[in-house]
Amino acid sequence: MNAQTNCCSVTPQPVRFEKQESETRSLPVVIIGAGPVGLAAAAQLALANEPFLVIEAGKSVGHHVLQWGHVRLFSPWRYNIDKAARQLLERSGWQAPVDEELPIGSELVDRYLAKLAAVPEIEPFLRLNMRVISISRKHQDKMKTANRENQPFVLYIEGAGKQNQQIEAKAIIDATGTWGQPNPLNADGVWTRTEKELQPHIFYGIPDIQESDRERFAGKHVAVIGGGHSAINTLLDLAELHEPGGKITWILRKPKIEDVYGGQENDALAARGELGMRVHELVDSGRVEIHTPFWIEDVFEKAGSLVLEGELKGRKHIIESIDEVIVNTGSRPDFSFLREVRLELDSATESIKALAPLIDPNIHSCGTVRPHGEQELRQPENNFYIVGMKSYGRAPTFLMATGYEQVRSVVAYLTGDFKAAQKVELDLPETGVCSSGVPKAGKQTITIGGAGCC
């Protein structure tokens, strides 16, 4: 499916580098985040011979990906490898994985991201264990407008045993994602003090229930919160533990449990349809206790176990004697270090404002989001871009391949190839490319976040 975006933005064009002062022109483009989309941006800049730096807070590239390293994707390798990255890798003698194989997260890092980070065009310009704590314009706070577009960005960075390091940049690409900022279990979306205090017994994200996290959950009363593919796979893994004394409680906000089964045997993606069928069978077996629609208002400790309190079908409802809670309710972006950057964000999705009508999860699935590029991603702050999952804010319809197209378009614009920047095309199957529950070595794997999209 090839699609091309329509012109819909009236935002003034970012200032081209050649119009800036010579001192600014010599500065690098700084990419924040060394995940799949951040490293794709680095590959694009390397091929364009544009100076860049990649700043990564983790100790390795793909730091967040490794946190769901046991998860298998719906998307085969051919959709997970950026074209510019492939070009650099093939120069180094890299052996590409089989296009139609489905990788797990750790394979995505080991066989792709780590290899890409090691190529000579990228490795010298990668900085690990360095966290960006704030960004501004040189000698100007957010209020100052005069000559703002000609001033370099200043990034304040901590790491490597040093604090308050400063790096100047002529442009910034924020590819930090949303993985590290989970949504709370509270139905109002608010983090409470009690929930924070009880986090040793609350798991946010995708536990490796069959291996590293097995002891934590085996034989326990575990409550799973969420109605997406991550929650479904968590339930299926818990059901396979077969430990005595174990109990599974599933908490959803959907009007009825049937809403989560999806197309099942009619799903265009067989692996995704299989998930719906398997969880349907699990529910029918009576091995899972269902509470829906349950709106959690509070969590607290009582007699050494957790209690969830809220509203079920208009009445007060309490679930007691819970040992562990797994929260699969999605994630949200972190804008705390962008307080001095001028941004336009959608008030509901917290996505880039121009993207909001294209990605609203109430309307779109990951297969129906229209391709987009630099023009939709522009900010009032010239030459500052938010890309990847963070550009979608809280919307769960992001695709890795979409992020690759975003950075291709952004880099084309930043390097003066405006025609290439405007020609935004994306080749995806019409059903979308999402995460999977396809088994690895006979065990069930888990989807990314609550989105079901990669």
N, C-alpha and C positions, 0 to 999 in steps of 0.2 A: 504494500500500500504506500504509494508515494503521495505526499501532500506538500503544499507550499503555503506559507502564511500569507495573510493579507495585511496590507499596511493599515494599522489602526492607532498608531501612537503619534501624538503631536508634541512630545517632549523634545526640547532643543537637542541638537546633536552634540555628543561629547566632543570636547576639544581634541583635535588631532595632535599627535605628538610633535609633528614638524612645526606647529604653530606655537609651541611652548618654548620657554627659554632653553638655551643649550644645556644648562646644568640639569634641568628637569628631564630633557630628552635622553640623557645618558643614564638615568636611573632605571632600575629593573621594574618589571611588572611583578608584583608579589602575589603569590597564590597561597591562600590559607587553607590547609587541609590536604593531606597526601592520601586520600582515598581514591577510588576509581575515577571520579570526575576531576578532582584536583590534578592527578597525574596525567589525565588526558589533556588538560589545559597546558601542562608543562610540555607534553609532547608536541602539541600544536605550536607553542611558542618556540620550541627548539628547532622545528622544521622551518619556521619563519625567520630564524636567526635573530630573534628578539631576546634581549637579556631578561632573565627572570630569577626569582628565588621561590622555593616552596617551603613554607613554614608548617610544621606538624607538631602538635602537642604530645602525641604518643611516642613511644620508644621505637616504633617501626611504622613503615607505610602500611596502610590498611588496618590501622589500629582498631577502629570500630568494627570492621568486617570480621576480624579475628574473634570478636566477642560473640559472633554467631557463626563461628567457623564450622560447626557441625550441621549447618542448615544447607539443604540443597535448593537450588533455584529452579523455577519453571523455565527460565530462559537458557537456551543452549549457548555454548561458547561463542558462536558467531555473532550473537547480540551483545556479548559482554566485553568485547575487545574493541577499543577505539581504533579507528583507521590510521590515525597519525601514530599512535602507540605501536600498532602492528608494524608500520613501516620502520620505525626505529629498532624494534626488536628483531626484525628479520635481517637488518644490517649486521646485528651482533651474532647471527647464527642461531637464533632461537627457534626451537621446534614448537610450532603451534599445536594446541590441543585439537582434537577432532571437533569439527564445527558443531555437530549435532549432539555431543555429549552434554550432560547437565552437571556443572561443577557444584561442589559444596563451598562454603565461604573460605575455608582454609586453603582449598585448591585455588580459588580466585587470587588469593594473596601469593601463595608459594609459586604457582605456575605462571602468573601474569604480573601482578603489581610489584612484587619483589624483583622480578627480572627486569621490569621496565625501569624501576628506580635505580638499577645498577648500570644502565647503559651510560656511556661516557657523555652523552649529550644532556643527561639529567643529574647523575649522581653528584657532581661537584656543586650543584646548586640546590641541594636538598638539606634542610636543617631540621633534625629530629629533636624531641624533648624540649621544644621551645613553644611557649604559649603566648598568643597575642592577647594582651589584656586591655588595650585601647587603641583606637585609630583616630587621627585628626588631620587637619591640614596644617602645614607648617606655619606657626605664629598666628593661627586663626582658630577661634572656636566656632561652633556651629552658627552663631549669629552673624559672623562677619561675611560680607558678600564681595566687597571690592577686591578685584584681582584674584578672587578665590580660585578660579579655574586654572590659573597659572602657577599656583603653589603646589609643591609636592605633598603627597601624603606622608605622615609620620606614624609608624607603627611602634607602639610600646610593647616590649617583649620581655618575658621572664623565662629563665631556663638555663641549663648548663652551669648551674651554680652562680648565675649572675642575675641581678634584677635591674629593671629600668633601662634595658638596652633599647636603643632607638634605631630604626631602619627607615630610610626614606624610599619612596616608591613613586613612579609616575602613574601607575594604575594598580588597582587591587581587584582580585577575583576571590570572593569568599565562597569556598567550597567546603565549609565545615559541617554540613549536614544537620541532622536533628537527633541522631541516635542517642547521644548522651543526655538528652533532656526528656525523659519519659513523662507522660501525663499521669497524674495521680489517680488513685482508685476512687476518690470522692466524685460523685456524680455531677457536682457543680464545677468540677475542674479546678478546684482550689486545694493547694497543699496546706494541710493542717499540721500544727505542732505535734499532735499525737501520732500522725502517720509517719512523720520524720523520725520520731523517737523509736518507733517499732520497725524500722527498716531492716534490722537484722533478721526479721521473720517475714519480710516482704521482698519478693524477687521481681524486679522490673526488667522485662526483656524476655529472652529465650533461653531457658536453662537447658543444659545437656543432661536430660533426665536419665538417659540410658547409660551414661558413663561418668563424667566428672562430678555431676550433681546428684548421682543416684542415692547416695547415703542420706543426703539432706531430705529427700522426699519419700523414700521407700518406707512403707508401713505407716505413713502419716495421714492425717486428715488435711487434704490440700484443697484450697478454694482457688479456682481459676476464674479471673475476671476478664471478660472480653468476648466479642462475637465475631472476630475475624479469623483468618487462616492460622495465625500464630496460636490463638487460643485453642483452635480445633486440634492442631498438631500436639500441643501440650497435653491436651486431654488424652489423645491416642497413645502418647508415650507413657503417661501415668497409668493408663489401663494395662500396659504391657509389663509393668513392674511385678505384678502378681505377688505382692508382699502381704502377709497376714496383718490384719488391723488397719489396712489402708482404706481411705474413703475419699471419694472425689465429689466435690461440689462445684457446679458450674453456674456462674452469675453473669447474666446478660441484661442489657437494657432494651432489647428488641421486644416487640409486642408478643411474639410467639417464637418458639424454638425452630419451627420450620423455615423461618426467614434466613437461617444460617446455612441451610443445606445446599443452596445454589442449584445449578443445573443438573448435578449428579451425572447420570448416564448420558444426558443431553448436552453436557458441557463440551464446548469445542476444544478445550484443553483437557485431555483425558486424565492427567495426574490431578488436576484441580477437581475434576468431577469425582474422582475416586475418593478424595478427602471428604466430600459431602456425603458420599455413600457410606463410608466407614464410620463417620461420626453419627450418622443416622442410625446405623446398626448398633453402635455403642449406647446411644440414648435409649433405643428400643429394648436393649438388654436389661435395663434397669440398674446398671452399674454406676450411673452418674445421677446425682441429685440435682435437679434443675430449679433455679430461682430466676424467673423472668416475667415481666420486666421488674428488676430490682434496682432501685436507685439508692446507692450507698451514701449515707450522710455522715457516718462516723465509724472509726475503728478504734478499739481499745483492748487492753489486756485484762483478763479476769481469770484468777486461779491458774496462772501459768499458761493460758492459751489465749488466742485472739477471738474477739467478738466483732462481727460486722452488724451495724445497725442502720436501718434506713426505711424506705417505703416500698412495699410490694402491692401493686394493684390498688393503690389508694389507702393502704393500711400500714401501720407501723409493723416492721418485720425485723427479726433478729436471727442471726445464725451464730451459734456458739461452738466452743471446743474446737477451734481451728488451729492446727499446728503451723501451717505455712500458707502464704498467699502468693500466687503468681499473677502479676498484673500485665495484661496484654491490651492496653487501651491506647496505643499509639504514642506519638512523641510530638514535641513542639520546638521551634527554633529558638536560639539564644541570640538576642540582640544587645546584651548587656555591654559588650565591648564596642558597640557602634553608636554610643550616645552622642558623639560629636560629628557623626556622618549624617548628611541629609538623605532621608529615605522616604519612599512612598510605598506603604504597605496596605494591604486590604485589612479592614477592621475585623472581619470575621475569620478568614482563613489564615491571616498573618503571612500570606504569600506576597510576592511581588504584585503590586496593585493591578498591573495590566494583565497578569496571568489569571487572576481570580475567576473571571467568567469562563475561562477555558478549562479550569481544573476543578471546579466545584464538585466535590464527591457526591453531592446530592443529585448531580446531573450526569457526571462522567465516571466511567471506569478507566483503568489504566490503558485500555485499548482504544478509547475514543477521544483522548486528549489531543487536540490539534498541535502539530509541530510548531515550534516557535524558536526565536533566536534573539540576537542582540537587541533588536528594536523593542521587543516586549520586556526585556530585562533591564532597560535603561533606568537609571535613578537620577534624581535631581543633582546628586553629587557626580560631576563629570568623571568618567573613567573609573567608576566604582560599580562592580557587578556582584550580585548574589546569584549563584548558580547551583545546580544539582538539587538534592532533596530540600535544602534550606529555601530555595526559591519557591517551593510549593507550600511553605509554612506548615500548617497542620494538616493539609490535604494529603490523603494517603495514596494518591494516584500516580506517583512518580515512577519513572522507568529509568534504569541506568543508561540505556541507549539514548533516551531523551536528553539526559545530562551531557552526553558526548556531543550531541548536535548543538546544544546550547554553547558549549565552550568553543566548538569549531567556529560558530558564527561570531562570538564575542572576540576571539583572537583575530579573525579575519578583519573585523572592524578596527580593532586597536592597531593593527599593522597596516591600515590604509586600503585594504581590499574590500571596498564597500559593496561591490557587486556580489562577491562571494558571501558577504555577511547577510545580504538580503535574500539570497536564494537558499531558503531553509527547507531541506527535505529530510524525510525520515522513512526508512523501510522497516516496517514491522508487520507481523501477521495481524489480520483484522480483529482477532480475538484478544490482542494484547499479549504482552510478555510478562508473566508474573512469577511469583515464587511457588515452590512446589512442595508436595509431601512425598515425592518419589523416594522410595527406600534406598539407603546405602547399606550394602552388605546385609540386607534382610531387616534393617530396622527403619522405623519411621523417622523422617526428619521434619523440620519445622520451618514455617514461613517467616519472613522478615517483618518485624514490627506487628502491627495489627492490620497493615495495609494490604498484604497480599501482592504488593508490587515491589520490584527490585530496583 
